[in-house]
């Protein structure tokens, strides 16, 4: 069974478009083939609502890393987050980290606010100053009831 020329050309064109789509998807999501080229830092949050593996880590609105691990500490019941940071970025030891939102209904990301210390965080160290995610439901409850969520629930 022979193939017509136009069938071969059409098949080749489909393959080129598929490869181009995969390359575009990998580039636009910032996906890399290896985990090398970054160093881990740790943070503990009361609530890491909206944070998932691969969530962006930003400094001044620029992506400098991503979330590499997320777990629950069974003793303190706090979320433990591991972020992988670009090695070109050295963060001062007194930097703070927080869970932030891109808007009222926007996505969640991790924001780092640099400190002024002369010493930098080394790979594997933890942030001392963390701020958890703010729950939209809690904010609406405070607005409607005029009180804190703990008072409104009781």
N, C-alpha and C positions, 0 to 999 in steps of 0.2 A: 504494500500500500504506500503510495507516494504522497508527499505533502506538496501542496501548492506553495508558491513563493510568498503569496500574501499571508498565508497561515503562519509561516515561519517568521515573517517580519512582524506580524501582529503579536505573536508569542514573545518575541524579543522585546518589543515595546512594552508589553505588560510587565515583563521581568525588570526592565529598567525603571519603570514607574514604581514598582514594589520596592526595589532597593533604595530609590530616592526617598520614598515615604519613610522607610525604616530609619535611614540616616537622619532625616529631618526630625523624626520623633525622638531619637536618642539625643540629638543636639539641643532641641528645645526644652527637654526635661532635665538636662544637665547630667544624664546618666553616663557613668564611666564603666569601663570593663573591669577595673581593679579598684580595690579600696586603698591602694598605696597613695602616697602623696598627701596624707592628712594626719593630724594627731588628735587623739581623743581627750575630751574634757568632760567632767561629770557635774551634774546639778540635781538637786532634790527639790521637788515642788509639792505643795499641798494638793494642787490640782493641775494636771497636764491635759485638760480637756481640749480636744481638737488636734493634739499632737500625735503624729504617726511616724513610722519609719520613713525616712526620706524627706520629712518636713524641712523647709528652708531654715537656715540660720543666717541672720542678717546683721550687719553692722552699718549704720547710717544708710539703711535701705538697700545695701549691696549684699548679694549672697556671698558668704564666705565659708559656707559649709552646709552640712545637713545632719539630721538626727540619725544616729547609727544604732541606737539601742533604747528601749523603753521597757521598764519593768516596775513591779510594785515591791517595796520593802515590806516584808511580812511583820516586822517588829513595829515600825513607826507608821505603817499604812500610808506612806508618801510615795509619790511617783519618782522613780530614779530615771534620769534621762542622760544618755551619752551622746554628745555632739562631736562630730568629726570636723575639724577646722583646717582650712588651708594653711600649710606650713609657712607661707609668706607673711601671714598675719600673726603677730605676737601680741597677745593681750596682757595688759597690766594685771597684776595679782588682785587688785581691788575692784576689778570690773564686776558689773552685775549682769544678770541674765533674767529675762522675763518672757512669759508666753504672751504674745500680742495678736491682735486681729487686724485684718486689712480693712475693716469697716464694719458696719452694723451686721451685715450678712456675709461678709467676706471670709476668706480662708484664714487659717491660723498659721503663724510662724513664730520662730524663736528670735528674739531681739537681744543683742548684746550691747550694753552701754559701757564703754571703756572708762576705766578709772585713771588715776594719775600716778600710780605707784611706779617706781623705777624698776622693780623686779617684775618679771613676767610669769604667767602660769606655765608650768611645764606639762608635758604629756602625762595624762592620767590623773592630774590634780582636779580638785573640785572648786566650783564657784561658792563663795561664802554668802553672797547676797543674791537671793532669788525672789521672784514675784510670780505668783501663780496666775492662771487664767481667770478672767472675770466672767462669771456666768451671766448670760443675757437674761435668763429667767429670774435670777436673783436681783438684777438691776430693775427689771420690770416690776417685781414684787415690792421692792423698796419704793418705787415711784408711785404705785397704786395705793399701797397701804400707808406710806409716809413713815415707815419704820424699817428696822433691819430685818433680814430674813428670819433670824432666830426668834424675834418677838412675834412676827406674823404667823409662824408655824405653830407656836404654843397656844 
